[in-house]
Amino acid sequence: MDFHSPHLPGATFAGPAFNSLLRRLSELTGELEPPAAAWPARQFSLLADTGVLGWVIPRAYGGSEIDGRELMLGYRELSVACLVTAFVLTQRNGACQRIAGCGNEELKAELLPPLCTGELFATVGVSHLTTSRQHLSKPSVAVRETAAGFVLDGTVPWVTGATFADYVVTGGTCSDGRQVLVALPAASEGVTQLEPPRLLALNASQTGSIRLEHVHVPRRLSIAGPVEDVMKRGSGGGAGSLTTSSLAVGAAAAALARMQDEAERRPQLAETIEPLLAEHRTLEGDVLTAATVPFPPLLRGGQGGCDATPDARLTIESIRHRANSLVLRATQAYLAASKGAGFAAGHPAERAVREALFFLVWSCPQPVLSAALREFACGWGT
Ligand SMILES: Cc1cc2nc3c(=O)[nH]c(=O)nc-3n(C[C@H](O)[C@H](O)[C@H](O)COP(=O)(O)OP(=O)(O)OC[C@H]3O[C@@H](n4cnc5c(N)ncnc54)[C@H](O)[C@@H]3O)c2cc1C
C-alpha cells in the first residue's frame, strides 16, 4: 500500500534520501510512545542530515526556503511516517519562521545559521497570545518595557520541548494591552521549566509550562512589538494555520493506508474506505491549493462543509475543520475495522485514535472549535 501523496514527486526535496528518512522515522516511531516516550533527538539528527531543518530558513542563512505548497507536502509526508516528530518540527519551524520574518537583522544572523544545522533548538510558547487562557481577564504573561528591553512575569502554559530548547519564542502583554514577542534564551535567570504533564498522546513532545519570574530580555532579542495582536504580524502562521491541517491530513492518510491493507483480506471494508479516500484526496488538494494563496481568507461564521462554495471550502478555518473531522472519522473507522485487536495497547489503531484527538485541542481558533462542537451535536455539514 502506498502511503505517499500523489503530489510528492513534484517536490524539490523528494528523492531517495527523503524516502529513506521517512522509512527510518516510521521504524523508530515506536520508541516515542510510552513507556520510553523518548524525546525525538535521534529523529531530529536525521532531519538535520536530510536538510529538512533548512526548509523554513532563508537561503541567506543556509536554508532551502521551500515554498508554502512544498512545506505542506513535506509536513504531510513526515506526519504519515511519525506524527510526533512532524509535530515537534512544526513547533520548531514556527519559532524559526517568526525569527526569519522579523526585522531584527542581528538576531537573524545570530540564530538562524545554528538553527538550520540543528546546533540550536528553538520552540514556541505563544498559545496564551492566541488560543489559550483567552477567557481570563489577566494576561498569562505580563510585560514591562525598560530602557534595556523587557521584563516578563507569568506562565507560558504550553511549550513543546521546553526542557530541550535553547530558545523559546514567546511573548506577553504590556499594561496598555500591546504585546511583544521575543526569542527568550531558555537558560535566562528566572525561567523555570515545569515537569511536562502526562498526555493522552504525543508524550515524547515533552510539552509543559514554563514559569517566568522577572525575566529580563534585552532588546536585541526582540522579534516584534510592543504592538497590538502581535501574533497577527509577521510570518509563522497563526492559530489553526494550514500546517495543523497538513498534519491532520497525514495522520488520516496513515490510518486509511493501514485500513486499505486490512481491506485486501476483507472486501466489505471498501464501502467505508472509498468515500474516506475520496474526501481525503479533495482535502489534500485543497490544502495544497490554499498554500499557494499568499493570504488565504479566514472563514467567519460559516462551516465550509462539502456542500460549501469553492471559496468557502478553501478558507484556512474550513480546511482545518474538515481536516479535524476527517482524521477523527478515518482513525475511528480504522479502529472499528481492527475490532478488539485494535483496542489493545500498542496496536497502531489505538495509537492513531489517541493521536487524532490531539487535533481537537491543538491550535484551534474559536470558529474551528465551534464548528467541531456543532458537528458533534448535529452531524457533519449541518
Ligand atoms: C500536546 C500539546 C502540545 C502543545 N504545544 C504547544 C506549543 O509548543 N506552543 C504553543 O504555543 N502551544 C502549544 N499547545 C497549546 C495549544 O495549541 C492550545 O492553545 C491549547 O491546547 C488550548 O488549551 P487550553 O487548555 O490552554 O485552553 P484554555 O482556553 O486556557 O482552557 C483551559 C480551561 O479553561 C476553561 N475555560 C476555557 N474557556 C473558558 C471560558 N470561556 N469560560 C470559562 N472557562 C473556560 C476550561 O475549563 C478549560 O479546560 C499545545 C497543546 C497540546 C495539547
PDBQT file of the ligand as one rigid body, heavy atoms in Angstrom, charges set to zero:
ROOT
HETATM    1  C1  LIG A 401       0.322  18.284  23.284  1.00  0.00    +0.000 C 
HETATM    2  C2  LIG A 401       0.183  19.773  23.129  1.00  0.00    +0.000 A 
HETATM    3  C3  LIG A 401       1.263  20.491  22.664  1.00  0.00    +0.000 A 
HETATM    4  C4  LIG A 401       1.182  21.879  22.525  1.00  0.00    +0.000 A 
HETATM    5  N1  LIG A 401       2.290  22.563  22.133  1.00  0.00    +0.000 NA
HETATM    6  C5  LIG A 401       2.252  23.906  22.080  1.00  0.00    +0.000 A 
HETATM    7  C6  LIG A 401       3.436  24.651  21.792  1.00  0.00    +0.000 A 
HETATM    8  O1  LIG A 401       4.519  24.107  21.563  1.00  0.00    +0.000 OA
HETATM    9  N2  LIG A 401       3.359  26.002  21.755  1.00  0.00    +0.000 N 
HETATM   10  C7  LIG A 401       2.197  26.650  21.992  1.00  0.00    +0.000 A 
HETATM   11  O2  LIG A 401       2.194  27.884  21.928  1.00  0.00    +0.000 OA
HETATM   12  N3  LIG A 401       1.063  25.968  22.276  1.00  0.00    +0.000 NA
HETATM   13  C8  LIG A 401       1.061  24.627  22.329  1.00  0.00    +0.000 A 
HETATM   14  N4  LIG A 401      -0.096  23.931  22.677  1.00  0.00    +0.000 N 
HETATM   15  C9  LIG A 401      -1.318  24.690  23.031  1.00  0.00    +0.000 C 
HETATM   16  C10 LIG A 401      -2.495  24.514  22.065  1.00  0.00    +0.000 C 
HETATM   17  O3  LIG A 401      -2.169  24.986  20.790  1.00  0.00    +0.000 OA
HETATM   18  C11 LIG A 401      -3.747  25.238  22.592  1.00  0.00    +0.000 C 
HETATM   19  O4  LIG A 401      -3.505  26.580  22.786  1.00  0.00    +0.000 OA
HETATM   20  C12 LIG A 401      -4.221  24.636  23.888  1.00  0.00    +0.000 C 
HETATM   21  O5  LIG A 401      -4.440  23.250  23.700  1.00  0.00    +0.000 OA
HETATM   22  C13 LIG A 401      -5.502  25.323  24.371  1.00  0.00    +0.000 C 
HETATM   23  O6  LIG A 401      -5.945  24.653  25.539  1.00  0.00    +0.000 OA
HETATM   24  P1  LIG A 401      -6.001  25.356  26.983  1.00  0.00    +0.000 P 
HETATM   25  O7  LIG A 401      -6.398  24.301  27.950  1.00  0.00    +0.000 OA
HETATM   26  O8  LIG A 401      -4.754  26.103  27.254  1.00  0.00    +0.000 OA
HETATM   27  O9  LIG A 401      -7.221  26.387  26.707  1.00  0.00    +0.000 OA
HETATM   28  P2  LIG A 401      -7.941  27.377  27.681  1.00  0.00    +0.000 P 
HETATM   29  O10 LIG A 401      -8.894  28.157  26.832  1.00  0.00    +0.000 OA
HETATM   30  O11 LIG A 401      -6.993  28.131  28.528  1.00  0.00    +0.000 OA
HETATM   31  O12 LIG A 401      -8.813  26.411  28.579  1.00  0.00    +0.000 OA
HETATM   32  C14 LIG A 401      -8.355  25.896  29.833  1.00  0.00    +0.000 C 
HETATM   33  C15 LIG A 401      -9.554  25.588  30.705  1.00  0.00    +0.000 C 
HETATM   34  O13 LIG A 401     -10.199  26.822  30.997  1.00  0.00    +0.000 OA
HETATM   35  C16 LIG A 401     -11.589  26.680  30.985  1.00  0.00    +0.000 C 
HETATM   36  N5  LIG A 401     -12.237  27.603  30.000  1.00  0.00    +0.000 N 
HETATM   37  C17 LIG A 401     -11.947  27.717  28.679  1.00  0.00    +0.000 A 
HETATM   38  N6  LIG A 401     -12.698  28.681  28.111  1.00  0.00    +0.000 NA
HETATM   39  C18 LIG A 401     -13.466  29.175  29.097  1.00  0.00    +0.000 A 
HETATM   40  C19 LIG A 401     -14.458  30.211  29.125  1.00  0.00    +0.000 A 
HETATM   41  N7  LIG A 401     -14.777  30.907  28.063  1.00  0.00    +0.000 N 
HETATM   42  N8  LIG A 401     -15.040  30.468  30.322  1.00  0.00    +0.000 NA
HETATM   43  C20 LIG A 401     -14.712  29.764  31.441  1.00  0.00    +0.000 A 
HETATM   44  N9  LIG A 401     -13.785  28.784  31.454  1.00  0.00    +0.000 NA
HETATM   45  C21 LIG A 401     -13.171  28.491  30.293  1.00  0.00    +0.000 A 
HETATM   46  C22 LIG A 401     -11.901  25.237  30.651  1.00  0.00    +0.000 C 
HETATM   47  O14 LIG A 401     -12.110  24.534  31.864  1.00  0.00    +0.000 OA
HETATM   48  C23 LIG A 401     -10.628  24.743  30.011  1.00  0.00    +0.000 C 
HETATM   49  O15 LIG A 401     -10.450  23.370  30.189  1.00  0.00    +0.000 OA
HETATM   50  C24 LIG A 401      -0.035  22.546  22.839  1.00  0.00    +0.000 A 
HETATM   51  C25 LIG A 401      -1.127  21.802  23.292  1.00  0.00    +0.000 A 
HETATM   52  C26 LIG A 401      -1.030  20.440  23.462  1.00  0.00    +0.000 A 
HETATM   53  C27 LIG A 401      -2.215  19.684  23.995  1.00  0.00    +0.000 C 
ENDROOT
TORSDOF 0
